[in-house]
Amino acid sequence: MSRFRVGQQVTLAESGKQGTVCAVQEGPVYLIQTAEGRHWVEERQLLTEPQTQSHQADASACLEPSANALWLAFRFPPDDWSHLDVWLINHTPWHFRFSYTFCSSGEALFSLKERTIRPQEQFPLHDIKAEWLNEKAYANITLDNRQIFPSQHVIEQRIRPQSVVAGSGYVPQLKHHGKLLELPLPLKRPTSEEPLQIRDISLLIKNLDTPVVKRPRPAPANDVVTVDLHAEKLPLNVGGLTSNEILQAQLRYAEKQLDQALQQGMRKIVFVHGVGSGILREQLHQRLQQLGFSDFRFSFHPLHGYGATEVILH
């Protein structure tokens, strides 16, 4: 079954020139009338329709990214559809460290390493030839934020011509006509049937101060205790909390563990905060200085790399 019909306006993927379908034969192959004459072309050489009245009508539709999502955005130049601009839009409240690779026909054509995108930021990536989308194109994105993911999160997004053009419209973040592709993030989003469990930070601190009855264990032989400050390791449910509330809970938990380590006569405490965006590490160091702990070291740790801070207590 052919994708294009006689009389339909199309764009030649290789040259970006516009034309009209004059005939269709088995294959399918198409006879295309352009300003330079008539040419027989294969279906894979036809990318999509040019920006005629139908596309101008689509442009009136406003594509607004939904909250708590990361988007791959394609910006369409006004007169030349043979090239597209590719952007990354962060519509979440979190920072991300990311690496990015665009591939077509099994070959990496563009790559970025270790960049940062801030909340509500639009990050320009690169431009591509429209014809590349016909050759099994995909984007590989590696995200790193240890407050959200226990490890690096890898996304491989297939990019097809019809997914880029169909349903396009005006993208306010780009102030231009384009298309948005949502990238899958394993984030739990609250719904009306699932109310937030804790919204008051005072309740959160109260829960942290509640003693937990555990079987007493002897102190380590080397008098060193390790405390993991990752959100999923805290002894409370952080579901529904904002990133700032989670950060305050992590710092409060660190203070509590410091008090316990001093009472138990520990010589050293190691806080595992991960690498991520570095916000938790910076806030932890500030809190340690405020509490009078000046003897702490942030260097390569044999078990935790650069994701831990060692505090000398005695």
C-alpha positions as CSV (number, residue, x, y, z in Angstrom):
1,M,0.0,0.0,0.0
2,S,1.4,3.4,-1.0
3,R,1.8,6.2,1.5
4,F,1.2,9.0,-1.1
5,R,-1.6,9.6,-3.6
6,V,-1.7,11.3,-7.0
7,G,-2.0,15.1,-6.6
8,Q,-0.4,15.1,-3.1
9,Q,2.4,17.6,-2.5
10,V,5.6,16.0,-1.1
11,T,9.2,16.9,-0.2
12,L,12.3,15.1,-1.6
13,A,14.3,14.0,1.4
14,E,17.7,14.3,-0.3
15,S,17.3,17.8,-1.8
16,G,14.5,19.2,0.3
17,K,12.8,20.3,-2.9
18,Q,9.0,20.3,-3.1
19,G,6.9,18.5,-5.8
20,T,3.6,16.9,-6.7
21,V,2.8,13.1,-7.1
22,C,1.8,12.6,-10.8
23,A,1.7,8.8,-10.9
24,V,2.2,5.7,-8.7
25,Q,3.6,2.3,-9.8
26,E,4.3,-1.0,-8.0
27,G,7.2,-0.9,-5.6
28,P,5.9,1.6,-4.8
29,V,7.7,4.2,-6.9
30,Y,6.4,7.7,-7.6
31,L,6.6,10.1,-10.6
32,I,7.2,13.5,-9.0
33,Q,6.8,16.8,-10.7
34,T,9.2,19.5,-9.5
35,A,10.2,22.9,-10.8
36,E,13.1,21.2,-12.6
37,G,11.0,18.5,-14.3
38,R,9.7,15.0,-13.6
39,H,11.6,12.2,-11.7
40,W,10.8,8.7,-10.6
41,V,11.7,8.2,-7.0
42,E,11.3,5.4,-4.4
43,E,9.0,5.8,-1.4
44,R,11.9,6.0,1.1
45,Q,13.2,9.1,-0.8
46,L,10.0,11.0,0.1
47,L,10.2,12.4,3.6
48,T,6.8,14.1,4.1
49,E,4.6,16.9,2.9
50,P,6.0,20.4,2.7
51,Q,4.7,23.3,4.8
52,T,1.5,24.0,2.8
53,Q,-1.9,25.1,4.1
54,S,-2.3,21.8,6.0
55,H,0.9,22.5,8.0
56,Q,0.1,26.1,8.5
57,A,-3.2,24.9,10.1
58,D,-1.2,22.5,12.3
59,A,1.0,25.5,13.4
60,S,-2.0,27.0,15.1
61,A,-1.9,24.1,17.5
62,C,0.2,24.8,20.6
63,L,2.3,22.0,21.9
64,E,2.9,22.6,25.6
65,P,5.2,20.1,27.4
66,S,3.5,18.4,30.4
67,A,5.1,18.7,33.9
68,N,7.7,16.3,35.2
69,A,8.8,15.2,31.8
70,L,11.9,15.4,29.6
71,W,11.3,16.1,25.9
72,L,13.3,15.8,22.7
73,A,12.2,18.7,20.5
74,F,12.5,19.3,16.8
75,R,12.4,22.8,15.4
76,F,11.4,23.2,11.7
77,P,13.1,26.0,9.8
78,P,10.5,28.2,8.1
79,D,11.6,27.7,4.5
80,D,14.0,24.7,4.3
81,W,12.7,21.4,5.7
82,S,15.8,19.5,4.5
83,H,17.3,20.3,8.0
84,L,15.9,20.2,11.5
85,D,17.2,21.6,14.8
86,V,17.2,19.2,17.7
87,W,16.7,20.5,21.3
88,L,16.4,18.9,24.8
89,I,13.7,20.4,27.0
90,N,13.7,19.8,30.8
91,H,10.2,20.3,32.1
92,T,11.0,18.9,35.6
93,P,12.1,20.4,38.9
94,W,15.5,18.5,38.8
95,H,18.9,19.1,37.4
96,F,20.3,16.3,35.1
97,R,23.9,15.5,34.0
98,F,23.5,13.9,30.6
99,S,25.4,12.5,27.6
100,Y,23.8,12.4,24.2
101,T,24.5,10.6,20.9
102,F,22.5,10.7,17.7
103,C,22.8,7.8,15.3
104,S,21.7,7.0,11.8
105,S,22.4,3.9,9.7
106,G,24.3,2.5,12.7
107,E,26.7,5.4,12.7
108,A,27.1,8.0,15.5
109,L,26.7,11.4,13.7
110,F,26.7,13.7,16.8
111,S,27.7,13.3,20.4
112,L,27.8,15.3,23.6
113,K,29.5,14.2,26.9
114,E,28.8,15.3,30.5
115,R,26.6,18.3,30.1
116,T,24.1,19.8,32.6
117,I,20.5,20.8,31.9
118,R,18.7,22.8,34.6
119,P,15.0,22.7,35.5
120,Q,12.7,24.4,32.9
121,E,15.7,24.8,30.5
122,Q,15.9,24.3,26.7
123,F,19.2,22.9,25.6
124,P,20.2,23.2,21.9
125,L,21.8,19.9,20.7
126,H,22.5,19.9,17.0
127,D,20.9,20.1,13.5
128,I,20.2,17.1,11.3
129,K,19.4,16.4,7.7
130,A,15.8,15.3,7.3
131,E,17.0,12.4,5.1
132,W,18.8,10.9,8.1
133,L,15.4,10.1,9.7
134,N,14.7,7.5,7.0
135,E,17.8,5.5,7.9
136,K,16.9,3.9,11.3
137,A,17.7,7.0,13.3
138,Y,17.7,7.1,17.1
139,A,19.0,9.1,20.0
140,N,20.8,7.6,23.0
141,I,20.6,9.7,26.2
142,T,22.3,8.8,29.5
143,L,20.8,10.7,32.5
144,D,22.4,11.0,36.0
145,N,20.7,12.4,39.1
146,R,21.2,10.1,42.1
147,Q,18.4,11.8,44.0
148,I,16.0,10.3,41.5
149,F,17.7,7.3,40.0
150,P,19.8,4.7,41.9
151,S,22.1,4.5,38.9
152,Q,22.5,6.1,35.5
153,H,19.3,6.0,33.5
154,V,19.7,5.2,29.7
155,I,17.1,6.1,27.1
156,E,17.2,4.9,23.5
157,Q,14.6,6.9,21.5
158,R,13.8,5.7,18.0
159,I,13.1,8.6,15.7
160,R,10.8,8.0,12.7
161,P,9.9,10.6,10.0
162,Q,6.2,10.2,10.7
163,S,6.6,10.6,14.5
164,V,8.5,13.9,13.9
165,V,6.1,15.5,11.4
166,A,2.6,14.1,12.4
167,G,0.9,16.2,15.1
168,S,3.5,19.0,14.9
169,G,2.5,22.5,16.1
170,Y,3.8,25.7,17.8
171,V,6.3,24.9,20.6
172,P,6.3,27.9,23.1
173,Q,9.7,27.0,24.5
174,L,11.3,27.2,21.0
175,K,9.0,30.1,19.9
176,H,8.7,28.2,16.6
177,H,6.8,25.4,14.8
178,G,8.1,22.0,15.8
179,K,7.4,18.6,17.3
180,L,7.9,17.2,20.8
181,L,8.8,13.6,21.7
182,E,8.5,12.7,25.4
183,L,11.4,10.7,26.8
184,P,10.5,7.9,29.2
185,L,11.4,8.6,32.8
186,P,10.8,6.2,35.6
187,L,9.2,8.8,37.9
188,K,6.2,8.2,40.0
189,R,3.7,11.0,39.4
190,P,1.0,11.7,42.0
191,T,-2.6,11.4,40.9
192,S,-5.9,12.5,42.3
193,E,-6.4,9.0,43.7
194,E,-3.0,9.0,45.2
195,P,-2.7,12.0,47.6
196,L,0.7,13.1,48.8
197,Q,1.6,11.5,52.1
198,I,3.8,14.2,53.7
199,R,3.7,17.9,52.8
200,D,4.7,19.4,56.1
201,I,8.5,19.4,56.7
202,S,8.0,19.6,60.5
203,L,6.2,16.2,60.3
204,L,9.1,14.9,58.3
205,I,11.7,16.0,60.9
206,K,9.5,14.5,63.7
207,N,9.5,11.2,61.9
208,L,13.3,11.3,61.7
209,D,13.6,12.0,65.4
210,T,11.4,9.0,66.3
211,P,13.7,6.3,67.7
212,V,13.8,3.1,65.8
213,V,14.0,-0.1,68.0
214,K,16.8,-2.3,66.6
215,R,18.8,-5.1,68.0
216,P,22.0,-3.5,69.3
217,R,25.1,-4.3,67.3
218,P,28.7,-4.0,68.3
219,A,30.6,-1.1,66.8
220,P,32.9,-1.9,63.9
221,A,36.4,-2.9,64.9
222,N,37.9,0.2,63.1
223,D,35.4,2.6,64.7
224,V,34.2,3.8,61.3
225,V,30.5,4.1,60.4
226,T,29.1,4.6,56.8
227,V,25.8,6.4,56.3
228,D,24.1,6.4,52.9
229,L,22.2,9.7,52.3
230,H,20.5,8.7,49.0
231,A,16.8,9.5,49.3
232,E,15.7,5.8,48.8
233,K,18.0,4.8,51.7
234,L,16.4,7.2,54.3
235,P,14.3,5.4,57.0
236,L,11.1,7.2,55.9
237,N,8.7,7.4,52.9
238,V,9.7,10.4,50.8
239,G,6.9,9.8,48.2
240,G,5.3,13.1,47.2
241,L,8.0,15.4,48.7
242,T,9.6,18.2,46.7
243,S,13.3,18.0,45.9
244,N,14.0,20.7,48.6
245,E,12.1,18.8,51.2
246,I,14.1,15.7,50.4
247,L,17.3,17.6,50.7
248,Q,16.3,19.0,54.1
249,A,15.4,15.4,55.2
250,Q,18.8,14.2,54.1
251,L,20.7,16.9,56.0
252,R,18.6,16.3,59.1
253,Y,19.3,12.6,58.9
254,A,23.1,13.3,58.6
255,E,23.0,15.4,61.8
256,K,21.2,12.6,63.6
257,Q,23.8,10.1,62.5
258,L,26.6,12.4,63.6
259,D,25.1,12.7,67.1
260,Q,24.8,8.9,67.3
261,A,28.4,8.3,66.1
262,L,29.8,10.7,68.7
263,Q,27.8,9.1,71.5
264,Q,29.1,5.6,70.4
265,G,32.7,6.9,70.4
266,M,33.2,6.4,66.7
267,R,36.4,7.8,65.2
268,K,35.2,8.4,61.7
269,I,31.9,8.7,59.7
270,V,31.6,8.4,56.0
271,F,28.6,10.0,54.3
272,V,27.7,8.5,50.9
273,H,26.0,11.3,48.9
274,G,26.7,10.2,45.3
275,V,28.0,12.3,42.4
276,G,24.8,13.7,40.7
277,S,24.5,17.4,40.4
278,G,26.6,18.1,43.6
279,I,23.9,19.9,45.5
280,L,23.6,17.4,48.3
281,R,27.4,17.3,48.7
282,E,27.7,21.1,48.8
283,Q,24.9,21.5,51.4
284,L,26.4,18.7,53.5
285,H,29.8,20.4,53.6
286,Q,28.1,23.7,54.6
287,R,26.2,22.0,57.4
288,L,29.3,20.3,58.7
289,Q,31.1,23.6,58.9
290,Q,28.1,25.2,60.6
291,L,28.2,22.4,63.2
292,G,31.9,22.8,63.8
293,F,33.2,19.8,62.0
294,S,36.2,21.2,60.1
295,D,38.1,18.0,59.7
296,F,36.4,16.4,56.7
297,R,37.7,15.2,53.4
298,F,36.2,15.0,50.0
299,S,38.5,12.9,47.8
300,F,38.5,9.6,45.9
301,H,37.1,6.8,48.2
302,P,38.1,3.2,47.4
303,L,34.5,2.1,47.7
304,H,32.4,5.1,46.7
305,G,34.7,7.0,44.3
306,Y,34.0,10.8,44.4
307,G,30.5,10.2,45.8
308,A,31.4,10.2,49.6
309,T,32.7,12.6,52.3
310,E,34.8,11.4,55.2
311,V,34.4,13.2,58.6
312,I,37.0,12.7,61.4
313,L,35.3,12.8,64.8
314,H,38.2,12.1,67.1
